[in-house]
Amino acid sequence: MQGDTDRKVQVALFDGGVLYDASSDAVSVWYSGPGGDGNFSEGISIEKNVLTITLNGNITAVPGNYALAVMLSRSNGKVSTWNMILKVGVVPGYGSPAAQDYFEAFQAGELGCI
């Protein structure tokens, strides 16, 4: 999601259109970055059918495309995999005085006021 800085990705799990409750030990997440570096994500939590993945901080250190793979193992031996592309980029003007002024005006509710 554009502007997202918390490094979390949420995925809703369904099986044939029905909510699918999975246990956290049945899910693994792997990602690789633009430099070819890769790692398994340890920040996984599941509540009902919503999988929340917290990516390691180094994933936002280098701009570029990251491949993210979610793997689900079922008790019947079936393995399902979903691949996603995460685009990491530098926010233009981040940390500049103009950006800070805009943020402070937004927080104070002053934008759009005459």
trRosetta pair geometry for C-beta under 8 A, 3 or more apart (Angstrom, degrees):
i j d omega theta_ij theta_ji phi_ij phi_ji
1 4 4.2 82 73 -33 93 129
3 91 7.2 73 -108 -103 64 130
4 7 8.0 162 137 -47 98 26
4 8 7.8 -112 173 50 124 69
5 60 7.5 75 -146 -135 66 161
7 54 5.9 64 110 -164 96 66
7 55 4.5 -121 180 56 100 89
7 56 7.7 -119 179 68 144 15
7 57 6.8 -86 -68 -97 166 49
7 59 6.6 122 -138 62 112 117
7 60 6.2 -102 -86 -30 106 123
8 52 6.0 -12 -166 -171 111 96
8 53 6.8 149 -155 78 57 50
8 54 5.3 -25 -97 -97 80 68
8 55 7.5 -163 -83 7 29 79
9 52 7.5 155 79 -156 44 49
9 53 4.6 -14 59 59 94 105
9 55 6.9 55 -4 -32 105 106
9 68 7.0 61 28 168 173 165
9 84 7.7 162 -169 85 151 157
9 86 7.4 -93 -76 -90 138 126
10 50 5.8 -6 -169 -174 108 102
10 51 6.9 153 -156 81 54 52
10 52 5.2 -19 -101 -101 82 71
10 53 7.6 -175 -80 19 33 72
11 50 7.4 153 77 -157 41 55
11 51 4.6 -15 62 61 94 105
11 53 7.2 31 0 -8 105 110
11 70 6.1 -44 20 -73 171 172
11 82 7.3 155 -150 74 149 151
12 49 5.8 48 -165 119 71 99
12 50 5.5 -28 -100 -100 67 72
12 51 7.7 -172 -83 20 18 76
13 19 7.4 74 89 -166 71 56
13 20 4.3 -88 131 68 101 104
13 21 7.8 147 83 -77 124 16
13 22 5.7 -17 95 -6 173 118
13 49 4.5 -134 59 -174 84 88
13 50 7.5 -161 9 -79 82 22
13 51 6.1 72 -35 -18 110 108
13 72 7.3 123 -129 -94 132 155
14 17 5.9 8 171 -119 127 12
14 18 6.3 140 -162 63 81 31
14 19 6.3 -54 -108 -99 70 29
14 20 5.6 148 -135 -4 13 101
14 49 6.9 63 -70 173 54 144
15 18 5.6 -35 68 64 74 88
15 20 4.1 97 -16 -78 100 123
19 48 6.8 -31 177 162 132 102
19 49 4.3 -138 -167 -29 90 152
20 49 5.3 103 59 -128 49 113
21 46 7.9 118 -163 153 62 123
21 48 6.0 -75 -104 -166 93 45
21 49 5.7 -85 -78 -74 50 75
22 26 5.1 -122 -175 74 100 125
22 27 5.8 86 132 -45 135 111
22 46 5.8 -109 80 -147 82 160
22 49 7.3 81 6 -129 82 59
22 51 7.2 -6 59 -72 125 110
22 72 6.1 -77 -125 -143 154 116
23 26 4.9 92 62 -1 78 106
23 27 7.8 -170 92 -4 45 90
23 46 6.9 175 -157 60 18 147
24 27 6.1 -68 -152 39 40 104
24 44 5.7 148 -155 115 99 105
24 45 6.5 -30 -102 -129 130 34
24 46 5.0 -165 -73 12 78 109
26 72 6.0 34 137 -160 96 69
26 73 5.0 -135 -160 63 76 77
26 74 7.0 58 -165 -86 131 35
27 44 5.9 -169 99 180 113 146
27 46 6.7 129 13 -55 144 129
27 51 6.1 -164 -156 -127 167 133
27 70 6.8 -18 -163 -170 102 90
27 71 7.0 148 -156 81 51 55
27 72 5.5 -15 -101 -101 77 71
27 73 7.8 -156 -71 20 32 74
28 40 6.2 -37 -175 -151 103 117
28 44 7.7 -103 -119 -45 32 162
28 70 7.9 161 85 -156 42 46
28 71 4.9 -13 62 61 86 106
28 73 7.9 34 3 -11 98 105
29 40 6.7 122 79 -163 55 66
29 41 4.1 -25 88 42 114 115
29 44 6.0 161 3 -80 119 119
29 53 5.2 122 -96 -127 172 131
29 68 6.9 -9 -171 -171 100 89
29 69 7.0 162 -155 84 52 53
29 70 5.4 -15 -105 -105 84 65
29 71 7.4 -174 -80 21 35 75
30 38 6.4 22 177 178 95 112
30 39 7.3 -175 -148 96 64 30
30 40 5.3 -39 -96 -100 74 66
30 41 7.3 -155 -85 0 22 81
30 68 7.6 162 87 -154 46 45
30 69 4.8 -8 61 58 91 103
30 71 7.2 28 3 -7 101 114
31 38 6.3 -172 98 -144 42 74
31 39 6.5 -12 60 58 80 70
31 41 6.4 51 0 -42 109 106
31 55 6.7 5 10 -130 162 113
31 59 6.6 10 114 -109 149 128
31 66 5.5 18 -178 167 113 112
31 67 6.3 168 -151 87 60 55
31 68 4.7 -12 -101 -103 100 68
31 69 7.1 180 -79 18 48 68
31 86 7.5 -9 -142 20 129 129
32 36 6.5 -20 -179 -159 115 30
32 37 6.6 168 -153 89 69 37
32 38 3.6 -31 -94 -88 86 101
32 39 8.0 141 -88 10 52 53
32 66 6.7 176 84 -158 39 71
32 67 5.0 4 50 51 89 102
33 36 7.2 -37 73 28 69 18
33 37 4.9 0 39 59 110 88
33 38 7.2 -166 7 -75 68 52
33 59 6.7 -161 -82 -129 113 65
33 62 6.0 80 175 68 137 124
33 64 6.6 88 -179 78 81 120
33 66 5.1 -27 -106 -107 58 93
34 62 6.1 -135 43 126 111 119
34 63 7.7 5 3 105 151 43
34 64 3.1 -15 -45 125 146 158
34 65 6.1 102 -81 50 95 58
34 66 7.1 -74 -34 -74 71 62
35 62 6.4 -8 -17 127 114 170
35 64 7.9 127 -27 48 67 159
37 58 8.0 -60 114 129 144 129
39 56 6.3 -5 89 5 147 146
41 44 6.3 111 110 -50 100 92
41 53 5.6 52 117 -166 158 102
41 54 7.2 165 -178 74 119 49
41 55 5.8 -69 -114 -112 128 54
41 56 6.6 -146 -117 -23 77 85
42 56 7.9 63 26 -68 86 96
43 53 6.4 98 95 -173 86 49
43 54 3.1 -79 142 65 142 95
43 55 6.9 -114 53 -40 128 15
43 56 7.5 167 0 -61 120 56
44 51 6.9 -23 -160 -167 92 94
44 52 7.4 149 -155 81 43 56
44 53 5.9 -9 -102 -107 72 68
44 54 7.7 -143 -61 24 32 75
45 51 7.7 156 83 -156 42 49
45 52 4.9 -11 62 59 90 104
45 54 7.9 34 3 -9 99 103
46 49 7.9 -19 -170 -137 99 15
46 50 7.0 159 -152 81 58 47
46 51 5.3 -20 -100 -101 86 66
46 52 7.5 -176 -82 19 35 72
47 50 5.5 -14 65 60 79 98
47 52 7.5 19 9 -6 96 112
51 70 7.0 111 110 -150 156 139
53 68 7.7 131 111 -169 160 131
53 70 7.4 -118 -56 -94 144 109
55 59 4.4 -41 150 25 127 153
55 60 7.8 119 100 -31 122 88
55 68 7.9 -75 -91 -108 125 125
55 86 7.9 34 -64 -87 163 180
56 59 5.6 116 70 -19 72 97
57 60 6.6 -61 -172 34 52 99
57 61 7.2 66 137 -42 72 101
58 61 4.8 -35 -155 3 56 128
58 62 7.8 16 170 2 76 92
59 66 6.0 31 -160 -99 102 166
59 86 7.5 16 169 98 123 147
59 88 6.7 -168 150 -71 74 151
60 88 5.7 -161 -123 -148 55 130
62 88 7.1 77 89 95 49 135
63 88 5.3 -150 -130 109 46 82
63 89 4.9 57 -141 -118 113 42
63 90 5.5 -61 -69 -25 137 82
64 87 7.9 -112 137 -146 23 57
64 88 6.1 0 48 58 45 94
65 85 5.5 -22 -164 -168 108 106
65 86 7.2 142 -160 74 53 48
65 87 5.8 -26 -100 -101 69 66
65 88 7.7 175 -88 20 19 76
66 85 7.2 142 71 -162 47 54
66 86 4.3 -19 61 62 103 101
66 87 7.8 -167 20 -76 76 20
66 88 6.2 46 -13 -10 113 113
67 83 6.5 -23 -167 -163 95 102
67 84 7.7 143 -161 77 48 46
67 85 6.4 -31 -101 -103 55 64
67 86 7.9 -158 -69 20 9 81
68 83 7.2 143 79 -159 51 51
68 84 4.6 -23 66 65 103 95
68 85 7.4 174 19 -91 86 15
68 86 5.5 61 -20 -18 123 110
69 81 6.0 -10 -171 -167 102 104
69 82 7.1 160 -154 81 53 45
69 83 5.2 -18 -101 -101 79 73
69 84 7.8 179 -78 22 34 69
70 81 7.0 157 81 -153 52 51
70 82 4.7 -4 54 55 102 96
70 84 7.5 33 -7 -1 101 109
71 79 6.3 -8 -169 -173 96 104
71 80 7.3 159 -154 83 48 49
71 81 5.1 -11 -102 -102 74 84
72 79 6.9 157 80 -157 51 54
72 80 4.6 -8 57 58 104 96
72 81 7.6 -168 21 -73 70 40
73 77 8.0 -30 -167 -145 86 25
73 78 7.9 156 -155 86 46 45
73 79 5.4 -18 -102 -104 66 83
74 77 7.0 -33 78 37 80 21
74 78 4.6 1 43 60 123 87
74 79 7.4 -156 13 -77 79 36
74 80 7.4 55 -25 -6 108 99
90 94 6.9 -128 178 15 76 127
91 94 4.0 88 79 -54 103 117
93 96 4.6 -73 -165 20 71 131
93 98 6.2 -60 -163 74 126 109
93 99 4.7 150 140 -54 100 118
94 99 6.2 -177 -121 177 25 177
95 99 6.5 30 28 63 17 137
95 100 7.5 20 -163 -49 28 100
96 99 4.7 95 55 7 80 103
96 100 7.0 -145 94 -5 42 87
97 100 5.6 -57 -147 38 33 112
97 101 6.2 36 155 -22 68 105
98 101 5.7 -52 -147 35 31 112
98 102 6.4 32 154 -19 64 105
99 102 5.7 -53 -148 36 32 112
99 103 6.3 33 153 -20 65 106
100 103 5.7 -54 -147 36 31 112
100 104 6.3 29 156 -17 65 107
101 104 5.9 -57 -147 38 29 109
101 105 6.3 27 155 -17 64 108
102 105 5.8 -57 -148 38 30 110
102 106 6.2 32 152 -21 65 107
102 111 7.9 46 -161 -84 72 121
103 106 5.6 -54 -148 36 30 114
103 107 6.3 30 154 -19 65 106
104 107 5.7 -51 -145 36 32 112
104 108 6.3 22 157 -12 64 110
105 108 5.8 -62 -144 44 29 106
105 110 4.4 -89 -161 68 80 111
105 111 5.4 102 132 -57 104 81
106 109 7.8 37 177 -69 30 28
106 110 7.8 -82 -57 46 19 74
106 111 5.5 12 -95 -20 61 130
109 113 7.5 68 134 -36 71 130
110 113 5.3 -83 -161 29 52 126
